[in-house]
Amino acid sequence: MYHTWMRYFTPSPVHHRLGLVCLGVGLQHGALPTVGPRTLDHHVAVLISGGGGWYRGTDGRRLTVTAPAVLWLTPGVPHHYAPDPATGWDESFVDFAGPATATYTELGYIEPDRPVVPLSDAAPARAAVGRIARAARRGNPLLEVETGAAVHELLVALRRARADVNPDGDPVLQSLARDAFTPLSVAEHAARHGMTPAELRTAVRRGAGCSPKDYLLRIRLGRAKELLAATDLPVAAVARRVGYDDPAYFSRLFTRRVGAAPIRFREQQGRSVPGGWSNRIPDPEHPPTITARPT
């Protein structure tokens, strides 16, 4: 027995030019039927807020899914998944598309190479899906714009709730993320936790769905993307900030994993704000201003 509610709609070409459009939303729970194998032409975020089940991707491996978690269904990538038939799961999903998805993917908000992502808390993302569902009521003249705006909120909520970055997440993942930019081997990271390398690999795979080496690399490349997009630091300085003393090696690694060289990635972000990061909280009475650089 299962319960389901869903709506689909077709935004116009004008709405697509906003960068992100919602194509559908659904809320389901119980012993839902198996999905796939199938391939879609758009993105879907499937939020699992209760229960558990499994997911099988292109490599044939069957991954265990335990709530809270998000499944990323990526255009052109076959997928196959289902809740546990005995217990079912609570699921909400949002179908979306648009040119902004490429940038969200580059910045790590959408993770096509990591289809099952554990979360520390599903509530904020579930609330964003609820806003989409309310906006999707029939006759709403703002439907396409309102749901598109809420998709942006959903992507941010899912990024904040990731178990490997949330302050309330797995302590092992927290510690690895904190020390990701130091020149420590996996064995040295394990020793800091009183673990063997095998125990650390098991803990990280359980919490983040990947090996410690890949997890540390994600943290480093994610920070490198932020520095390249938001600061004027030279590539060599960015490399040092994220733990690489050899800028050439960093550039090759970044290019291979991200699909664009660091300089090219920076150009693609279209940065127009001078300066770098600040830890100061802006005064609402005197907000910061941007002064144009002399030409």
N, C-alpha and C positions, 0 to 999 in steps of 0.2 A: 504494500500500500504506500502510495506517495501522493504528495500535494504539490501543485505547481501553478505558477502565475507568470506569464511572460507577454511582452509586447515587442513588435518589430516595426520599424518605419524607415523611410527612404529620404534622407536629407537631399536638398537640391544642390546643383553645382555651386550656387552662390554660398550655401552654408559650408560646403567642403572647403571653400577658400578661407574660412576661419582657421583652418589648420587641424582641427580635431572635431570629428562628428560622432555622435552615438548612433548606432544602427539597431540596437535592441537591448532589452534589460529583462531579467527574470529572477524570480525567487522560488526555490524549490527545496523540499526536504522529504526524507524518508528513504525507502529502498528504491532509488531511482534506477532506470534502465541503463545498461552499458552504452557508452557513447563511442562510436567509431568501430573499426578504423575509418578515419575520414580526413580530408584536407580542406581547409577554408581559404578564402581569399581576403580575409581581414583578421584583425586582432580580437582576441577575447580574453578577458580576465575572469577566471572562475574562482570565486572566493569561497573557501571551505571553512565554515565557522563552527561546525560541530560534526562529530563522527569521524569516519576514516574510510579509506579504500585504496585504490591503486591507480597508477598511471604508467603507460608504456609508450615510449617515443620511438624515434627512427632507429636507434641502436638496438632495439629489441629488449632492452632491460626493463624489468617490471619494478617500478619504484613504489614504495609504501607511502601513502598520503595520510597524514594525521593532522587534524585540525588543531590550531588555526594554520591555514596555509593558503597560497594562491597558486593556481595553475595558469601558466602563460601559454595560450594557443596562438601560434604564429602563422601568418599567411604562407601557404605553400609547404608547410611542414606537417606530415601525417601525425596523428595522435589517436590514442585509444585509452579510455579510462572508465572507471566505474566505482561507485561506493561499495562498501562491504554489504553483501546481500542480507546479512543477519541484522546489522545495526543501521545501515543507511548513513547518510550524512546530510547536513544542512548546507545548502549551496545558494549563492547568488551570483549572477554573471552579468557582464556588460560586454556587448559587441561594439567595436569602434574602429575607425579608420581615419586617414588623413595624413597630409605631409608632415605634421608635427610628430607622428609616431617615429620617424627616423631620428629626430633629435632626442626624443625621450629614450630611444634605444641606445644612442651614442652615450648618453649621460648615465645609463644604467638603471633608469626607472622601469624599463621593459627589458626582460632578460630572455631572449630567444634561446640562448645556449644553456639555460637553467629553467626548465619548464615547471619544476616543483620547487617553490620557495617557502620555507617555514616562516611563520609570522609569530610575533610575541603577543599580538592582540588583534583580533578581527573587528572589534567594535567600531573604530573610526572609519575603516573602509566600508563596513556594512552600512554605516550611517550615510556615506556618500552614495552608495547604491540606492538606499532608500530615497534620497533626494532625486535621483534620476527617475526612480519609479513614480514618485509623486509628480514630477514634471511631465512624465509620459502620459498623463491623463488625456483622454480624447477631447479635442476641442481647444487645447491649450495653444494660444497663438504664438507663444514663445518657446514651443517645444524644442525645436532644433537647437536654438541658441542656449537655452537653459540646460538641456541635457549635455550639450557639448562642453559647457563650462564646468559641469559637475564631473565630467570624465577627467578633466585636469585635476580636480580635487581628489578624485579616486586614485590617480596615479601617485600623487604626493602622499596620500594616506598609506598606500601600500608600501611606498619606499620608506616612510617613517617607521612602519610596523615590522619591517624585516627583522627577523630574530638576530641577524648578525650585526645590526647597527643600532637596535633599540637599546636604551640604557638599562631596561629591565629584562634584557634577553639573556641568553646562555652565558654564564661567567667565563667559560673557556673561550667562546667566540669574542666576548668583550675584550679579554686580555690579548688575544691574537690581534684583534683590530687595533688595540692601543699600541702594541709593539710591532706592528706590520712594517714600519719604516726603519727598523733597526736591523743590522746585518747578522741575524741569528738564523741558524739552520733549523730544520724541523725537529731534529733531535734536541737541540738546545731549547726550543720552545717547549717541547715535551718535558724536559727536565725541570723547567720552571714550574710546571704544574704537578711535579711528582709522578709523571706518567712515562710509560714507554712510548716510543714513536708509534707503535701499533695501536696503543690505547688512545693516543691523540688522534690518529687517523679515524678511528671508530667514532670518537666523540664529535669530530668536525663533520664527518659525513652524516651523522645523525642530525646535527643541528643546522648544517648549511647545505647538505646535499652534494658535497664535493670533497676533494682531498685538501689537507692543510696547505700544500703548495699552491693549489689553484685558488683557495680562499684568500691567502695572503696576496697573491697576484691581483685578484679582483680589487682588494682594498687599495693597493698601490696604484693601479691604473685608474680607479675611480677618483682618487685624490689628484692624480696627474691631470685628468680631464678637467677637474674643477680649477686647478691652478692655471692651466693653459687657457681656459675659457674666461677666467675672471681677473687675471693679473698680466702684467707685462714681463714677468720673469723670463730670462733666457731659458732655452730648452735644457741646457746643462744644469742650471740652478734648479729647475723643476725635477730633473733626474735625481739630483742630490737630496732634495726635499723628500722624495719618496723612496730613498734607499739605494740608489744606483750611483756608484762612483764613476762608471764608464758611460758618458752620454751617448756614445755611438751604439753600445749594447742596448741602452734604454730605448733609443730611437728605433732600432730594429725590432725589439720586443713589442713596443707600442704599435708600430706599423703592422706587424703580423697579427696581433690580437684585436686591434681596433679597426683595422682596414684603411687607415690613413696615417701618414707621417705626422709627428707632433705639430710641425709648422702648418701643415695642411689642415689638421683638425682645428687649430686655433683660427685659421682663416674662415673655416666653415661655420664657426660660431658667430661670426659677424660682430665681434666685440666693439662696442663704441664707448664704454665707460672707462675713463682713465683710472689709474690707481690700483689698489689691491684690496686685501681683506681688512676689516676693522672689527675689533671686539667691543667697540663702544655702542651702546644702545642709543639710537637717535632721539633727540629731544623733540616731542611732537609739536612744541611751540616754535622750534627752529630746525626744521628738517634740513638734511644735507642738500647742497646744490652742486651741480656739475658745471665747471667752467671750461669753455672750449679752449683747446690748445692753440697757441699761435701757429699760423701756417707760414 
